[in-house]
Amino acid sequence: MKISILGYGKMGKEIEKIALEHSHKILTKIDNPEDWRKNISLFKKSDIAIDFSTPQTAIPNIYKCFEYNIPIVIGTTGWYEKFEEIKKFTINNNKALFYASNFSIGVNIFFKINNILAKIMNGHKEYNVKIQETHHIHKLDAPSGTAITLANGIIENLDNKKSWTNNKTNKNEELEITSIRKGEISGIHSVEYDSDFDTIELKHSAKSRKAFAMGAIIAAEWLYGKKGVFNMNDILSENK
């Protein structure tokens, strides 16, 4: 495939490396408005675009891809308040979008386990659940998209949690998410159910960005030739 990379930071560079290892061609790398002006003619020839840019540029990048009928795989988070609007546009205009708060296969298995555990914990009101996520100091959004996905999974399956907050809370109906930014940590997420008697903890630690880059390339290969809105569940469901 001929790929355009939108956002050429550490993740963009890792995606480039994995794409070349998989015999794909990188047509262009776009990281700022000047890149768009210089490389738009190359961009138009793309088979697919992969976006790991910023929350501020993600939505314009999506619509730029749609303008030229280029499928997009987007790993950027922090734009989901516009998700329903973009989903509707994608479907109504026969475009293709693949999104994920985290492209690691391991994390997406972690999501499924999280949902199952939350459902089980409905019968054990003595436990209170919290989420903690730790990332490198360069991450722009907090909480992480992965933490939000975990929180939404808990809220959907655990009756006594109605919303999440990124602040300390004593409200039983609120799910507390703690965000930590330090060093060059690729990503650590933990879900903790704590009682007076014991603690149950689910944890995922990313060893490097390579897992995310590999997942993005797998998603791009899977999306090519399709129309609609998809996520990692669509890939995992095919591998049952």
N, C-alpha and C positions, 0 to 999 in steps of 0.2 A: 504493500500500500504506500501511497504518497501521503505523508503526514505533515501537518503544520502544528508546531508546538506554540501554544499561547501561554506566555509566562515562562521566562527562561532563567529561573532561579535554580536552587539546588535540586528541586524535584524535576524541573524541566530538563536539566542536564542528565539526570538519572534516566528519565524517559527516553531521551535521545540515545543514550548508550544501549538500553535494552532493545529499543526499536531497531537499531542497526544490527544488533546480535541476532535479531529475528528476520533479518534480510529485508526490512522495510527501508524506504527512502525518506529522509527528512527534507521536505521542500523548502520550508522556511521556519524561522524562529522569531516570534513577535513578542516584544517585552515593553513597548512604549509607543506613543503616537507616531514618532518618526519611523519606527519599524513598519507600522501599518502603511505609511505613505510610500516607503521604499519597496515594500515587498507585496503589495496588494495583488499585483499581477501573478506572482507565484502562488500566493494564497488561494486564488480563484481556481487553481489547477489541483487543489488538494482532494484526495479521496476521503479524508477524515481529519478532524482537528482534535487535539487533546489539550485541555485547559487546566493548568494549575497556576493561576495568576493571583488576583487579589479579590476580596469581596466587592471592591468598587468597580473593577473592570469585568467581572464575570458576566453580568447581565448584558452589557454592550457587546461582549465577545460572542455570547450565544446568538444574539440577533444578527451580528455580522455574519456568522456562519449560516444562519437561516437565509439571509439575503442572497447568498451565493449557493444555496442548496447543498451545504457541506454538513454531514453528520458531525456531531460534537460529543466527545466524552469529557465530562467536567468533574474534576476532583476538588475544585475550589469550594469552600464552604463560606457561610456568612451571608448568603443571598436568598435563603430559603423562604423569607417572608414573601417573595414574589413567585414562589414555586407554582402555585395553582394557576396563576396568570400565564406563566411560561408553558406549563403543561397543556393548558387549553389551546394556546397558540400553536404549539408543536403538533398536536393532534388535528386541529382544524385546518392546518396548512400542509399536512402530510410531510412533516420534517422528522428528523431523527435525533434523539437526545438520550444519552446514557449518563446517569448521575449516581454518585455514591459519596456518603460522608467519609468513607474509608474504603480503599480499593484492596486492602489486604484480605486474602481468602480466610486467613485465621481470624481476623476481626469479624468477618461476616458470619463465621461459625459461632463466634463469641456472642454476636447479636442474638442468634437463635437460642443459644443456651440461656442467655439473659431473660428472654421472653418466657421460656419454660419455667425457670426458677421463680420468676415473679408470679406466675400463675399458681405454682405450688405454695408460695408464701402467703397466699390469701387465707389459708387456714391457720396461720401462725402470727397472730396480731402482736405478740410480745416482741417481735423484731421490727426495728426501724431501718430503713434502707437509705444509703447515701452513695454518691458517686464522687470519685476523685480522678482528675486527669492532669497529667504533667507533660509539657512539651518544651521545645527549645524556645529561646528568648525571641526568635524572629517571627513566631506565629502571631498573626494579626488579630484573629478572632478568639473570643473566649465567651462561653465554654466552647470547646471544640465541636465540630459537627458530629464526631463519633460519640462524644458524651451526650449530645442532644438526642442522637438516635437511641442510645442506651436508655436515656430518661423517658423518651416517648414510648419505648417498648415496655418499660416498667409501668408507666401510667395507664397504658392500654390493658395491662394484665393484672394490675394490683389495685383492688377497689379503693383503698384508703388514700391513694395518691392522685391528686387532681391536676397538679401543675408542677413545674420545676422552677427553681430559682438559682442564680449564680451567687447568692449571698447566704450568710448564716441565717438559719431560721429555726424557730421553735414551734412552727405550725405543723401539725401532724399531716395535713393534707398536701403540704409542699415537699417536694423532693429536692434536697440540697445537693448542688454540684459545686465542688471546690476545684478551681483552676490554678495550676502552678506553672510558672514560666521560669526555666533556669537552664543554663548550659546549652548543649546541643542535643538534647534528648529527642529521639525520633517520635516517641509517643508511648505513654503508659496510661492505661485505663483500668480502674478497679471499681467494682460494685460490692458494697459491704452491707450485709444484714447483721445488725448488732442487737443483742439482748443482754439482760443482766447475767445470763448464764454462759453464753458463748458468742462467737462471731463466725459468720459464713462469708467467705470472700471469693469473688470471681475476679481474675486479673489477666490482662493481656499486655505484654511488653513487646514493642517493635524493636528489632535489633538494628535495622537500617532502613533507609528509604527504598531499598531495592524491592521489597515486597509490594510497596504501593505502586512503584513504576511497573513492575511485572503485571500486577492486576489491571492497571490502566491499558497496557498493551493487549492483554487478553480481552478486555472489554471492547477495545477498538476493533480487534479482529472479529469479535462476535457481533458487533453492531453493524459492520459494513454490509450494505445491501438491505438493511431493515428500515422500517418507518415506525415511528411511535416513541413512547417514553419508557425507558427501561432502567433497571438497577441490578445490583449484584444478586438479588434473589432470583432473577430470571436466569442467570447463568448457573447458580447453584441448583435450581430446580431441575435443570437438564442433566445434572450429574448425579441424580439420586439412583 
